[in-house]
Amino acid sequence: MKLAKRVKEMRESEIRKFMEVSIRPGMISFAGGLPSPHSFPIKEIERLSIKVLKNEGTMALQYGATEGVREFRRTIAKRMNKKLKIKCKEENVLITTGSQQVLDLVTKIFVDPRDLVVVEVPTYIGALCSFRNYQSKFLTVGMDSEGMKVDELESKLREMNKKKRERIKFIYSIPNFHNPKGITLSMERRKHLLEISKKYQIPILEDDPYIELRYRGKTLPTMKSMDKEGLVIYTSTFSKILSPGLRLGWVVADGELIKKLSMAKQGTDLSTNVFSQYIANEYIKTGLVDKHIPKIRKMYKKREEVMLESLEEYFPDGCEWTKPDGGMFLWVTLPKKINTKKMFNEAIKRKVAYIHGAAFCVDGSGYNEMRLNFSNQDENNIREGIKRLGNLIKKKL
Ligand SMILES: Cc1ncc(COP(=O)(O)O)c(C=O)c1O
């Protein structure tokens, strides 16, 4: 068999690899990015499924349009306008199989082999996976407490020759409660990033799955809502506020771009799960989603507080961590002598799991760092898991 050259550049996601271990019985896993199983509104979904089958069953069980169910696209466009002040119409919205598919489709239509994508270090592993599948190379930009170091990006762009700069296809950023760092891109940096995008005509892929999971402070405007050039491609998902099993995400972009993305999607899956779209449409239209989100926020806020308190209590001096205002993750930096990848097996023996930092970093950094998820475990498990990890780290020092 002669596989395509690009297969050589594909890598198994580190998360998938570690997930297998981390779901073993008795394991306290801070590894995945899973919502709490207690957050799923099972009864409501049961009720809405019956309603959909009764009233719209023949449509909901049929093939659907590649762009998404018309009514649902309209509902999303309305919600984007109302909630996030993103000016858009139905034709600016494409419904996708999770926002992961947006990352794939955007790369599919922008990236030729060896083109460059700007990524934060660290960044979301699933995005790296999509970018690599199309043989992208990376231009890396560091992060600090205000998110992507946009100055660093600007000076890198300035120093590049024009030919190389033209190979940059888009800037990938996770502005709110970043996965994996938990950090939020400041207002000043959002504006600066938009300026850079305009100056060099490089689109921004704004990946925003966590925006509605804010536990403190005020929501900052999305870059898409401030975009006057049509250069921002905005994506979000139902995975973190309703259910990842429904596999529903969406992208908001310029109408012509939506047409191209839709063409790319046709060859991938014809359309996103139509039944799920009908259910989610009802879920929004009946106002259930806006009753549901505050409940999840309350649960995760408490879990994050417990994790932060436990880190203070059980982790030794010399360890640092981010204190996110929302989302599902925080990022821990350990003393330099500890390699979190090497420590992983010992953690597993103590029945606690995390994802080691280097997995998120394309520049080879992150070896003494780790990502901890706080949404999936209950408060007692969080205390116990952090205690186990803290004891292990103390032993290593
Ligand atoms: C930053 C980011 N983008 C995209 C996704 C993909 O989510 P989904 O495909 O379930 O919408 C995730 C999932 O964890 C994520 O953290």
The ligand as an ORCA input file, in Angstrom:
! r2SCAN-3c Opt
* xyz 0 1
  C     -10.312     25.128     21.911
  C     -11.168     24.038     21.381
  N     -11.580     24.086     20.111
  C     -12.362     23.132     19.589
  C     -12.759     22.045     20.349
  C     -13.602     20.983     19.682
  O     -14.827     20.834     20.283
  P     -16.105     20.199     19.560
  O     -15.652     19.580     18.268
  O     -16.623     19.191     20.514
  O     -17.023     21.329     19.320
  C     -12.338     21.941     21.680
  C     -12.704     20.768     22.501
  O     -12.250     20.537     23.563
  C     -11.528     22.972     22.205
  O     -11.113     22.960     23.480
*
